[in-house]
Amino acid sequence: MAKVRCTVLTGFLGAGKTTLLNRILTRHTDAPIAVIVNEFGEVGIDAQLVIGAEEDILELNNGCICCTVRGDLTRAIGNILGSGRPISYILIETTGLADPAPIIQSFVLDETLRAATDLDAIVTVVDAKYVINQLKNDQAREQVAFADVILINKIDLVMAAEVERVNRIVRSLNPLAHIYRTRDCEIDLSRVMRVAAFDLRNALRLDPDLLSDSTHEHDSEITAVSIRASGPIDPARFLRWLNRLVQVQGKDLLRIKGIIDMAGESRRYVFHGVHMTLDGRPGKPWGRDEPRMNELVFIGRRLDAGALRRGFDDCLATELSQVS
């Protein structure tokens, strides 16, 4: 039997990985694609933002795919392969804090994955506005260095000279990758799928100890605060609180995202942000019998979980809430 091709979508927090994933799912024409989404926080939001009800979407939460839930990744792929469903491709969207090296290691050393899958490419999305500062983080540098394909995304948010500067820095970290410049991850799928770009020899030149057992650790200052609360939210209070939070703590807020039940609205409100950049808009309608649950994730340094939960509680339009 032909091996199932796999693409790993990586990139630092907020670069645009889910946007790229949605573009792929809305345009592919082959048999169904299986999607594995990994999030750093306990609350799974990204899977709700992935388009395409026909796709198989599996969430791996409460841990990073390159360390604590790595075994879950291999088991998940094994289950997909053994399901008998006509899966043509597997897409893996990693958390923004993932180091690609242990993921590559899984594909090479695990017998099931090695026999039944073909790692097509590591596709890394970088944020043109913030990547230079983000590259101070080891994970961001590793994501760029191990990439086979790199998308310099959000080029509309910076001047052309800055895009050129980003391109030079990214190229200095990775002389071999195909680099494309994108807005909202708009790209021909032939440049990110079925490209047969992964080469283990290149990865080993970058890290000769790639296939040896190693322990991967994240910056201990980076934590995730997750909030789940039922009850409608007062729009004015919520947006005032969120904008104030970004203004005051934006430097330490690496990523924020959420799905909100705004009072009086039939559609969920979806927001996300990176540092001091915020974006929010109406999402898909709530189902007739669907529980309207507010779900938020904050990832950053020196986060005060208690203050975040109290601030959100003050935005509830009713007194009834349940926060975990």
C-alpha positions as CSV (number, residue, x, y, z in Angstrom):
1,M,0.0,0.0,0.0
2,A,1.1,3.5,-0.8
3,K,2.3,5.5,2.2
4,V,0.1,8.4,3.5
5,R,1.8,11.7,3.1
6,C,2.0,14.0,6.2
7,T,2.7,17.7,6.5
8,V,3.6,19.4,9.7
9,L,2.5,23.0,10.0
10,T,4.5,24.9,12.5
11,G,5.4,28.4,13.4
12,F,5.5,30.6,16.5
13,L,2.4,31.7,18.3
14,G,-0.1,33.6,16.2
15,A,1.8,33.4,12.9
16,G,-1.1,32.1,10.9
17,K,-1.0,28.3,11.0
18,T,-4.7,27.8,11.4
19,T,-5.3,30.2,8.5
20,L,-3.1,28.1,6.3
21,L,-4.8,25.0,7.5
22,N,-8.2,26.4,6.5
23,R,-7.0,27.4,3.1
24,I,-5.8,23.8,2.5
25,L,-9.1,22.3,3.7
26,T,-11.2,24.5,1.6
27,R,-9.3,23.8,-1.6
28,H,-8.1,20.2,-1.6
29,T,-10.0,17.9,-3.9
30,D,-8.7,14.5,-3.0
31,A,-10.0,11.9,-0.5
32,P,-10.6,13.3,3.1
33,I,-7.7,14.8,5.0
34,A,-7.1,13.9,8.6
35,V,-6.2,16.8,10.8
36,I,-4.4,16.7,14.1
37,V,-4.4,20.0,16.1
38,N,-2.1,20.5,19.1
39,E,-2.7,23.3,21.6
40,F,-0.6,24.4,24.6
41,G,-3.6,25.3,26.8
42,E,-6.1,23.0,28.4
43,V,-9.0,24.5,26.4
44,G,-9.1,23.4,22.8
45,I,-10.1,26.4,20.6
46,D,-8.3,25.9,17.3
47,A,-10.3,22.8,16.3
48,Q,-13.5,24.9,16.4
49,L,-11.9,27.4,14.0
50,V,-10.9,24.7,11.5
51,I,-13.2,24.7,8.4
52,G,-14.6,21.6,6.9
53,A,-17.0,19.3,8.6
54,E,-16.0,16.4,6.3
55,E,-12.5,16.3,7.7
56,D,-11.4,14.1,10.6
57,I,-10.1,16.6,13.3
58,L,-8.3,15.3,16.3
59,E,-7.3,17.5,19.2
60,L,-4.2,16.9,21.4
61,N,-4.5,19.4,24.3
62,N,-2.8,20.2,27.6
63,G,0.7,19.6,26.4
64,C,3.1,20.3,23.6
65,I,3.3,17.7,20.7
66,C,7.1,17.7,20.9
67,C,7.2,16.6,24.5
68,T,4.4,15.6,26.9
69,V,1.9,14.4,24.3
70,R,4.4,13.1,21.7
71,G,3.2,9.5,22.4
72,D,-0.3,10.7,21.8
73,L,0.7,11.9,18.4
74,T,2.1,8.5,17.3
75,R,-1.0,6.7,18.7
76,A,-3.3,9.2,17.0
77,I,-1.7,8.7,13.6
78,G,-1.7,4.9,14.1
79,N,-5.4,5.0,14.9
80,I,-6.1,7.1,11.7
81,L,-4.1,4.7,9.6
82,G,-5.8,1.7,11.1
83,S,-9.4,3.0,10.8
84,G,-9.9,1.8,7.2
85,R,-11.1,5.3,6.2
86,P,-9.9,6.6,2.8
87,I,-7.5,9.2,4.2
88,S,-5.4,10.8,1.5
89,Y,-3.3,13.0,3.6
90,I,-2.5,13.9,7.3
91,L,-2.0,17.5,8.4
92,I,-0.5,18.2,11.8
93,E,-0.8,21.7,13.2
94,T,1.6,22.1,16.1
95,T,1.4,24.4,19.1
96,G,3.4,27.6,18.5
97,L,5.9,26.4,21.1
98,A,6.7,23.2,19.4
99,D,10.3,22.2,18.5
100,P,10.2,20.3,15.2
101,A,13.1,18.1,16.0
102,P,11.3,15.6,18.3
103,I,8.4,15.5,15.8
104,I,10.8,14.5,13.0
105,Q,12.3,12.0,15.4
106,S,8.9,10.4,15.8
107,F,8.4,9.9,12.1
108,V,11.9,8.4,11.7
109,L,12.1,6.1,14.7
110,D,8.5,4.9,15.3
111,E,8.0,1.7,13.3
112,T,4.4,2.3,12.5
113,L,4.9,5.8,11.2
114,R,8.1,4.8,9.3
115,A,6.3,2.0,7.5
116,A,3.0,3.7,6.7
117,T,3.7,7.4,6.4
118,D,5.9,9.7,4.4
119,L,6.9,13.0,6.0
120,D,6.4,15.4,3.0
121,A,7.5,18.6,4.5
122,I,7.9,20.8,7.6
123,V,6.0,24.0,6.7
124,T,6.7,27.0,8.9
125,V,4.7,30.2,9.0
126,V,6.4,33.3,10.4
127,D,4.8,36.6,11.3
128,A,6.5,39.4,9.3
129,K,5.6,41.9,12.0
130,Y,6.9,40.1,15.1
131,V,9.3,37.3,13.9
132,I,12.5,39.2,14.4
133,N,11.7,39.7,18.1
134,Q,10.3,36.1,18.3
135,L,13.5,34.6,17.0
136,K,15.1,35.4,20.4
137,N,13.1,32.3,21.5
138,D,14.8,29.0,20.9
139,Q,11.6,27.3,19.6
140,A,11.0,30.0,17.0
141,R,14.6,29.6,15.7
142,E,14.3,25.9,15.6
143,Q,11.0,26.1,13.6
144,V,12.7,28.3,11.0
145,A,15.9,26.2,10.9
146,F,14.2,22.9,10.4
147,A,11.6,24.1,7.8
148,D,11.4,22.8,4.3
149,V,9.0,25.5,3.3
150,I,8.7,28.9,5.0
151,L,5.8,31.4,4.6
152,I,6.7,35.0,5.6
153,N,3.1,35.9,6.4
154,K,1.3,39.1,7.2
155,I,3.4,41.1,4.8
156,D,0.6,43.7,4.6
157,L,1.3,44.7,8.2
158,V,4.9,46.0,7.5
159,M,6.8,48.1,5.0
160,A,8.4,46.4,2.0
161,A,11.9,47.2,3.4
162,E,11.0,45.3,6.6
163,V,9.8,42.3,4.6
164,E,13.2,42.3,2.9
165,R,14.9,42.4,6.2
166,V,12.9,39.5,7.5
167,N,13.6,37.5,4.4
168,R,17.4,38.0,4.9
169,I,17.3,37.0,8.5
170,V,15.1,33.9,7.8
171,R,17.4,32.9,4.9
172,S,20.5,33.2,7.1
173,L,18.9,30.7,9.5
174,N,17.8,28.4,6.7
175,P,19.7,28.4,3.4
176,L,17.8,25.5,1.9
177,A,14.1,26.2,2.5
178,H,11.7,27.5,-0.2
179,I,10.6,30.9,1.1
180,Y,7.3,32.5,0.0
181,R,5.8,35.9,1.0
182,T,2.1,35.8,1.8
183,R,-0.9,37.8,3.1
184,D,-3.4,35.7,5.1
185,C,-1.4,32.6,4.0
186,E,-2.7,33.0,0.4
187,I,-0.6,30.5,-1.5
188,D,-0.9,27.8,-4.2
189,L,-1.3,24.5,-2.4
190,S,1.3,22.9,-4.8
191,R,3.9,24.9,-2.9
192,V,3.1,23.4,0.5
193,M,1.6,20.0,-0.2
194,R,3.1,17.0,-2.1
195,V,6.4,18.9,-2.4
196,A,8.5,15.9,-1.2
197,A,10.8,18.5,0.5
198,F,11.8,16.7,3.7
199,D,15.3,15.3,3.6
200,L,16.6,13.6,6.7
201,R,20.2,14.2,5.7
202,N,19.6,17.9,5.8
203,A,18.0,17.6,9.2
204,L,20.9,15.6,10.5
205,R,23.4,18.2,9.2
206,L,21.5,20.7,11.3
207,D,21.3,18.5,14.4
208,P,23.6,15.5,14.3
209,D,22.0,14.2,17.6
210,L,18.5,14.5,16.1
211,L,17.8,10.8,16.4
212,S,19.1,10.3,19.9
213,D,16.8,10.4,22.9
214,S,16.6,13.9,24.3
215,T,14.5,15.9,26.7
216,H,12.8,19.1,25.4
217,E,12.0,21.9,27.8
218,H,10.1,25.1,27.3
219,D,10.8,28.5,28.8
220,S,9.6,28.1,32.4
221,E,8.2,31.6,32.4
222,I,5.8,30.8,29.5
223,T,2.5,29.5,30.8
224,A,-1.1,29.1,29.6
225,V,-4.2,30.3,31.4
226,S,-7.4,28.7,30.2
227,I,-10.9,30.0,31.0
228,R,-14.3,28.3,30.3
229,A,-17.4,30.1,31.4
230,S,-21.1,29.8,30.6
231,G,-23.3,32.8,30.3
232,P,-23.7,35.7,27.9
233,I,-21.0,38.4,27.8
234,D,-21.6,42.1,27.8
235,P,-19.9,43.3,24.6
236,A,-18.9,46.8,25.7
237,R,-17.3,45.6,29.0
238,F,-15.6,42.6,27.3
239,L,-14.0,44.7,24.5
240,R,-13.0,47.4,27.0
241,W,-11.3,44.8,29.2
242,L,-9.6,43.0,26.4
243,N,-8.2,46.2,24.8
244,R,-7.0,47.4,28.2
245,L,-5.3,44.1,28.8
246,V,-3.5,44.2,25.5
247,Q,-2.3,47.8,26.1
248,V,-1.0,47.1,29.6
249,Q,0.4,43.5,29.2
250,G,0.9,43.3,25.4
251,K,4.6,42.8,25.7
252,D,4.2,39.6,27.7
253,L,1.1,38.3,25.9
254,L,2.5,36.0,23.3
255,R,-0.9,34.8,22.1
256,I,-4.5,35.2,23.1
257,K,-7.5,33.6,21.4
258,G,-11.1,32.9,22.3
259,I,-14.7,32.1,21.4
260,I,-17.3,34.3,23.1
261,D,-21.0,34.2,23.6
262,M,-21.9,37.9,23.2
263,A,-25.3,38.8,24.7
264,G,-28.0,39.1,22.1
265,E,-26.0,37.6,19.3
266,S,-26.8,34.5,17.3
267,R,-23.2,34.0,16.2
268,R,-20.2,33.3,18.3
269,Y,-17.6,36.1,18.5
270,V,-14.0,34.9,17.6
271,F,-11.0,36.9,18.6
272,H,-7.2,36.4,18.6
273,G,-4.2,38.5,19.2
274,V,-0.4,38.5,19.2
275,H,1.3,41.0,21.6
276,M,-0.5,44.3,21.1
277,T,-2.3,43.3,17.8
278,L,-6.0,42.3,18.2
279,D,-8.5,41.0,15.7
280,G,-12.1,39.9,16.4
281,R,-15.1,39.2,14.2
282,P,-18.4,37.2,14.2
283,G,-17.9,33.5,13.7
284,K,-20.3,30.7,12.8
285,P,-23.8,30.6,14.3
286,W,-24.4,28.8,17.5
287,G,-26.3,25.5,17.0
288,R,-29.9,25.3,18.2
289,D,-29.0,22.8,21.0
290,E,-25.3,23.7,21.3
291,P,-24.1,24.8,24.7
292,R,-22.9,28.4,24.4
293,M,-19.6,28.2,26.2
294,N,-17.1,31.0,26.4
295,E,-13.5,29.6,25.9
296,L,-10.3,31.7,26.2
297,V,-6.6,30.9,26.2
298,F,-3.8,33.3,27.2
299,I,-0.2,32.3,26.5
300,G,2.5,34.5,27.8
301,R,5.1,35.3,30.5
302,R,4.3,36.2,34.1
303,L,0.6,35.8,33.6
304,D,-1.7,36.3,36.7
305,A,-4.3,33.6,36.3
306,G,-6.5,35.0,39.1
307,A,-6.5,38.5,37.7
308,L,-7.4,37.2,34.3
309,R,-10.3,35.2,35.6
310,R,-11.6,38.1,37.7
311,G,-11.4,40.4,34.8
312,F,-13.3,38.1,32.6
313,D,-16.0,37.5,35.3
314,D,-16.6,41.2,35.4
315,C,-17.6,41.0,31.7
316,L,-20.4,38.5,32.3
317,A,-23.8,39.9,31.5
318,T,-25.4,37.7,34.2
319,E,-24.2,36.6,37.6
320,L,-24.3,32.9,36.6
321,S,-20.9,31.5,35.5
322,Q,-18.7,28.6,36.0
323,V,-15.0,29.1,35.4
324,S,-12.4,26.3,35.4
